[in-house]
Amino acid sequence: MVKITLASSNAKKIKELKFLLEPEFEVEIRQAEYPEIQHDDPCAISLSAAKAVCEKLNRLVIVEDSGMHVDALNGFPGTMTKPVYSLIGNEGILKLMKGIKNRKAKYKSAVAICKPGKKAICFLGEEEGTIAQSIRGNGWGQDPIFIPKGSRKTYGEEPPKNFHPYREDAVKKLKAYFFK
């Protein structure tokens, strides 16, 4: 089993990633401080953070950055999902979408891994969906407004799961690379 340090302070993200990474990885959680660059590419953010934490701790590190990208809003909120949620919430996103017919969106999860002395590598997972007309259900972040492709319900209306498919997609790519 490979020991890896997951750097995050988001309890829900930690729970999902730990579930997805184990048993192939022995996951140690670190709430290490690291600079989060501002960029529209989630991989750029994860790569930078993974490299910084890896250099600080001198151990194998994984960092994840994710966000919801709305087509009609030119990818907004994208990598700014958390601050946008804090500022305008799901209500604000729905207000921006008022009268817009194209409600396509996708979640992106960028999982970056870095070994000491090596370049960080990023694995991008995606999940397509649409934006609901109203807030439906509960959950964290945009779960109450994001309807995954093939469903009529938002994530907020569905029973809680151990992970989101976009995060699973990224972790599957990481495992395929790491254990090839």
Helices and strands as residue ranges (DSSP letters): E 2-7, H 11-21, E 25-30, H 42-57, E 61-70, G 71-73, G 78-80, H 81-96, E 104-114, E 121-131, E 146-148, G 155-157, H 165-178
